Amino acid sequence: MPFELLIGLRYLKAKRKSTFISLITLISVAGVALGVMALIIVLAVMTGFEEDLKDKILGTNAHIVVLDGLGAVQDYPQVVKKLEGMDGVVAATPFIYNQVMLSTGRTVSGVVLRGIEVQTDAKVTNLHKSMVEGSLDSLDAEVGKTPGVVIGKELAKNLGLILGDTVDVISPMGNITPLGMMPKLNRFRITGIFNTGMFEYDSTLAYVSLKEAQQFLGLGDVVTGIQLKVRDVYKTGELAQAIDKELGPPYHARDWMQMNKNILFALKTEKSVMFIILTLIVLVAAFGIASTLFMVVMEKTRDIAILKSMGATSRSIMRIFVFEGVIIGVLGTIIGVLGGLLVALNLEPIVGAIQKVTGFELFSKDIYYLDHFPSQVIPSDVVLISVTAVIISFAATLYPSWAASRMAPAEALRYE
């Protein structure tokens, strides 16, 4: 076995003593390295986007939402107390959810109005951490004055509003008059602006205090539902089922995965498809390895014949070229992993430097609505990529090695 490995290493070298490795071997190694490097970088970026999106979804929304199938939740303080006593639930807060219109007199925009308990909402969501102007506490501080409303950065930009401006909130569910249903209108003051980094949230959400929402929408002492923060965000499905069983009809619980299953499924599918597509790069590199071995076999025909004449078996000849191909694959994989990790772990400064030098904006924050370029390396992904690359490289060596082992010494030496 050792002499076969030594011969395989010798065949990787160039004929010229001044060159350590042959050009065709170098090209084969580079092909594998580039394929592995591309896989690591792309999967790191996609994982980063996925995790960043999950953080923003879980930061703005609750992990589980409990609703009443018949409409509003009655006696919600008791329901909140019961839910907080369940195992796995960290905190609970009531909320009101309704669609309204915001009007400045010049522009109008449809938004989702959320009524929240400021103190308990901070225990469930991270909205208070997303405030860029004002604060959520201002919603409770406007008692007896013009009520406060907190809106998203994009919504404020679209309506031309700044902190301290007033805006009319119009609810389609108004009062019944002899002329029919008349929309209800109330004036609110902008007391805070938030920026979650998600365009959908920053352009369509507005928050008021729970009491103000109840009064404005004419709901009385009821709420739309209860938001929950749980200990393990990846076991929310089991906890939602336990809540359904504990509360019974008409209550039903929905976890964050159910409410965002379309986008999460799309991200997961896209990542899987990209892995398959980029693996083709490694397959192309494997053809390079196979081509290299075929050329070496043709070049070393005389050596093969001499080795067989000296007693080397067909299996030994096959091992020589298998070792050569695997060495190329392993070397390319190691270089690709190191290069991929180097780029993936420093992707944001690299992208920034490229944009600065070229003047071309590769990552527009106005388009992607992210305050940084996300990149996250998962060790299991790196291991999977490395093992896949080595296996493909090994598979590429089998046929050329088998062809070399079948070569007859007499036929090989006839034309020498």
Beta strands, then each sheet from edge to edge (+ up, - down):
strand 1: 64-68
strand 2: 89-103
strand 3: 108-116
strand 4: 131-134
strand 5: 148-152
strand 6: 166-177
strand 7: 180-194
strand 8: 205-209
strand 9: 225-230
strand 10: 251-255
sheet 1: 4+ 7- 5- 8+ 3+ 2- 9+ 1- 10+
sheet 2: 4+ 7- 5- 8+ 3+ 2- 6+
end
